[in-house]
Amino acid sequence: MGPVRPSQPSERALRINERNESGALIVAVGGEADLQSVEPLRTVLRQAADSGSPLVLDLSAVGFADSTMLNLLLQAFSDYGPRLRIAAPSPFVRRLFVLTGVDTVLPLYEGVDEALAEVS
């Protein structure tokens, strides 16, 4: 048996980066967003809901998402209302939104800059 190596974070693991810009909280999400990985994002969204600031979710680096992610985004829209903006959904996420009809419910923007332009 060879040496035991510390586990490396998978490229597929959910990654979340937060920053404030132009009066909004921008949350960049990457990796896979599914039942096994979405809880940290749920926590971020709950904490951000209390701030009252607009929220831009940058989904450009999400390679996979399932119904858990869809439900989380729909709940966030219920909590945030027009303060929520979904920016730059990856091709996979955009296709998932279209197939499920979520693209007709959530406020989608081509990029973060476009979403920030709507911040009042």
BARONU-760166 format. One record per residue (C-alpha): residue in one letter; residue number from 1; x, y, z. Coordinates in Angstrom, 1 decimal. Each point is the difference from the previous one (the first is absolute). Layout:
BEGIN
pt residu = A; num = NUM; X = X; Y = Y; Z = Z $
...
***
This chain:
BEGIN
pt residu = M; num = 1; X = 0.0; Y = 0.0; Z = 0.0 $
pt residu = G; num = 2; X = 1.4; Y = 3.4; Z = -1.0 $
pt residu = P; num = 3; X = 0.1; Y = 3.1; Z = 2.2 $
pt residu = V; num = 4; X = -3.3; Y = 1.6; Z = 1.0 $
pt residu = R; num = 5; X = -0.4; Y = 3.4; Z = -1.7 $
pt residu = P; num = 6; X = -2.2; Y = 2.7; Z = 1.4 $
pt residu = S; num = 7; X = -3.2; Y = 0.3; Z = -1.9 $
pt residu = Q; num = 8; X = 0.0; Y = 2.8; Z = -2.6 $
pt residu = P; num = 9; X = -3.2; Y = 2.0; Z = -0.5 $
pt residu = S; num = 10; X = -1.7; Y = -1.3; Z = -3.1 $
pt residu = E; num = 11; X = -0.4; Y = 2.4; Z = -2.9 $
pt residu = R; num = 12; X = -3.6; Y = -1.1; Z = 0.1 $
pt residu = A; num = 13; X = -0.4; Y = 1.0; Z = 3.7 $
pt residu = L; num = 14; X = -2.3; Y = 3.1; Z = 0.5 $
pt residu = R; num = 15; X = 2.1; Y = 3.2; Z = 0.3 $
pt residu = I; num = 16; X = -1.5; Y = 3.2; Z = 1.3 $
pt residu = N; num = 17; X = 1.7; Y = 3.4; Z = -0.1 $
pt residu = E; num = 18; X = -1.7; Y = 3.2; Z = 1.4 $
pt residu = R; num = 19; X = 0.8; Y = 3.6; Z = -0.6 $
pt residu = N; num = 20; X = -1.7; Y = 3.4; Z = 0.2 $
pt residu = E; num = 21; X = -0.2; Y = 2.2; Z = -3.0 $
pt residu = S; num = 22; X = -2.1; Y = 2.9; Z = -1.0 $
pt residu = G; num = 23; X = -2.3; Y = -0.4; Z = 3.0 $
pt residu = A; num = 24; X = -0.7; Y = -3.6; Z = -0.7 $
pt residu = L; num = 25; X = 1.3; Y = -3.3; Z = 1.4 $
pt residu = I; num = 26; X = 1.4; Y = -2.2; Z = -2.8 $
pt residu = V; num = 27; X = 0.1; Y = -3.7; Z = 0.6 $
pt residu = A; num = 28; X = 2.0; Y = -1.9; Z = -2.6 $
pt residu = V; num = 29; X = -0.8; Y = -3.7; Z = 0.0 $
pt residu = G; num = 30; X = 2.0; Y = -2.7; Z = -1.7 $
pt residu = G; num = 31; X = 0.3; Y = -3.7; Z = -0.2 $
pt residu = E; num = 32; X = -3.0; Y = -2.4; Z = 0.5 $
pt residu = A; num = 33; X = -3.1; Y = 1.2; Z = 1.8 $
pt residu = D; num = 34; X = -2.0; Y = -3.1; Z = 1.1 $
pt residu = L; num = 35; X = -1.6; Y = -1.6; Z = 3.0 $
pt residu = Q; num = 36; X = 3.4; Y = -0.9; Z = 1.4 $
pt residu = S; num = 37; X = 1.7; Y = 3.4; Z = -0.4 $
pt residu = V; num = 38; X = -2.6; Y = 2.8; Z = 0.1 $
pt residu = E; num = 39; X = -0.3; Y = 0.5; Z = 3.8 $
pt residu = P; num = 40; X = 2.9; Y = 2.6; Z = 0.2 $
pt residu = L; num = 41; X = -1.8; Y = 2.1; Z = -2.7 $
pt residu = R; num = 42; X = -3.3; Y = -0.3; Z = 1.9 $
pt residu = T; num = 43; X = 1.8; Y = 1.4; Z = 3.1 $
pt residu = V; num = 44; X = 1.5; Y = 2.9; Z = -2.0 $
pt residu = L; num = 45; X = -3.4; Y = 0.9; Z = -1.5 $
pt residu = R; num = 46; X = -1.7; Y = -0.1; Z = 3.4 $
pt residu = Q; num = 47; X = 2.7; Y = 2.3; Z = 1.5 $
pt residu = A; num = 48; X = -0.2; Y = 2.4; Z = -2.9 $
pt residu = A; num = 49; X = -3.8; Y = 0.3; Z = 0.2 $
pt residu = D; num = 50; X = 0.4; Y = 1.9; Z = 3.2 $
pt residu = S; num = 51; X = 2.2; Y = 2.6; Z = -1.5 $
pt residu = G; num = 52; X = -2.7; Y = 1.6; Z = -2.2 $
pt residu = S; num = 53; X = 2.6; Y = 0.5; Z = -2.8 $
pt residu = P; num = 54; X = -0.6; Y = -1.1; Z = -3.6 $
pt residu = L; num = 55; X = 1.5; Y = -3.5; Z = -0.7 $
pt residu = V; num = 56; X = 1.6; Y = -1.0; Z = -3.2 $
pt residu = L; num = 57; X = 0.7; Y = -3.7; Z = -0.5 $
pt residu = D; num = 58; X = 2.7; Y = -0.6; Z = -2.5 $
pt residu = L; num = 59; X = -0.6; Y = -3.6; Z = -1.3 $
pt residu = S; num = 60; X = 2.5; Y = 0.2; Z = -2.9 $
pt residu = A; num = 61; X = 2.2; Y = -2.8; Z = 1.6 $
pt residu = V; num = 62; X = -2.7; Y = -2.4; Z = 0.9 $
pt residu = G; num = 63; X = 0.6; Y = -3.2; Z = -1.9 $
pt residu = F; num = 64; X = -2.9; Y = -2.0; Z = 1.4 $
pt residu = A; num = 65; X = -3.2; Y = 0.7; Z = 1.9 $
pt residu = D; num = 66; X = -3.0; Y = -2.0; Z = 0.9 $
pt residu = S; num = 67; X = -3.5; Y = 0.6; Z = 1.4 $
pt residu = T; num = 68; X = 1.5; Y = 0.8; Z = 3.4 $
pt residu = M; num = 69; X = 1.7; Y = 3.1; Z = -1.5 $
pt residu = L; num = 70; X = -3.1; Y = 0.9; Z = -1.9 $
pt residu = N; num = 71; X = -2.1; Y = -0.2; Z = 3.2 $
pt residu = L; num = 72; X = 2.6; Y = 2.1; Z = 1.8 $
pt residu = L; num = 73; X = 0.0; Y = 2.7; Z = -2.6 $
pt residu = L; num = 74; X = -3.8; Y = 0.1; Z = -0.1 $
pt residu = Q; num = 75; X = -0.1; Y = 0.3; Z = 3.8 $
pt residu = A; num = 76; X = 2.6; Y = 2.8; Z = -0.2 $
pt residu = F; num = 77; X = -2.2; Y = 1.8; Z = -2.5 $
pt residu = S; num = 78; X = -2.9; Y = -0.4; Z = 2.4 $
pt residu = D; num = 79; X = 2.2; Y = 1.5; Z = 2.8 $
pt residu = Y; num = 80; X = 1.7; Y = 2.7; Z = -2.0 $
pt residu = G; num = 81; X = -2.6; Y = 1.0; Z = -2.6 $
pt residu = P; num = 82; X = 1.4; Y = 2.5; Z = -2.4 $
pt residu = R; num = 83; X = 3.2; Y = 0.4; Z = 2.0 $
pt residu = L; num = 84; X = 1.2; Y = -3.4; Z = -1.5 $
pt residu = R; num = 85; X = 1.7; Y = -0.1; Z = -3.3 $
pt residu = I; num = 86; X = 1.4; Y = -3.1; Z = -1.7 $
pt residu = A; num = 87; X = 3.0; Y = 0.9; Z = -2.1 $
pt residu = A; num = 88; X = 1.9; Y = -1.9; Z = -2.8 $
pt residu = P; num = 89; X = -1.5; Y = -3.5; Z = 0.5 $
pt residu = S; num = 90; X = 2.3; Y = -2.6; Z = -1.5 $
pt residu = P; num = 91; X = -1.2; Y = -1.8; Z = -3.1 $
pt residu = F; num = 92; X = -1.0; Y = -3.0; Z = 2.1 $
pt residu = V; num = 93; X = -1.9; Y = 2.2; Z = 2.5 $
pt residu = R; num = 94; X = -1.7; Y = 2.0; Z = -2.8 $
pt residu = R; num = 95; X = -1.2; Y = -3.2; Z = -1.7 $
pt residu = L; num = 96; X = -1.3; Y = -1.3; Z = 3.3 $
pt residu = F; num = 97; X = -1.9; Y = 3.3; Z = 0.6 $
pt residu = V; num = 98; X = -1.5; Y = -0.2; Z = -3.5 $
pt residu = L; num = 99; X = -1.0; Y = -3.7; Z = 0.2 $
pt residu = T; num = 100; X = -1.7; Y = 0.6; Z = 3.4 $
pt residu = G; num = 101; X = -1.5; Y = 3.4; Z = -0.8 $
pt residu = V; num = 102; X = 1.9; Y = 1.7; Z = 2.8 $
pt residu = D; num = 103; X = 1.4; Y = 2.5; Z = -2.5 $
pt residu = T; num = 104; X = -3.5; Y = 1.5; Z = -0.1 $
pt residu = V; num = 105; X = -0.1; Y = 0.5; Z = 3.7 $
pt residu = L; num = 106; X = 3.5; Y = 1.1; Z = 1.1 $
pt residu = P; num = 107; X = 1.6; Y = 3.3; Z = -1.0 $
pt residu = L; num = 108; X = 2.8; Y = -1.1; Z = -2.3 $
pt residu = Y; num = 109; X = 2.8; Y = 2.3; Z = -1.2 $
pt residu = E; num = 110; X = 2.8; Y = -0.7; Z = -2.6 $
pt residu = G; num = 111; X = 2.7; Y = 1.1; Z = 2.4 $
pt residu = V; num = 112; X = 0.8; Y = 1.4; Z = 3.4 $
pt residu = D; num = 113; X = 0.5; Y = 3.5; Z = -1.4 $
pt residu = E; num = 114; X = -3.5; Y = -0.1; Z = -1.6 $
pt residu = A; num = 115; X = -1.5; Y = -1.1; Z = 3.3 $
pt residu = L; num = 116; X = 1.8; Y = 2.7; Z = 1.9 $
pt residu = A; num = 117; X = -1.3; Y = 2.6; Z = -2.4 $
pt residu = E; num = 118; X = -3.5; Y = -0.8; Z = 1.3 $
pt residu = V; num = 119; X = 1.0; Y = 0.7; Z = 3.6 $
pt residu = S; num = 120; X = -1.7; Y = 3.2; Z = 1.2 $
***
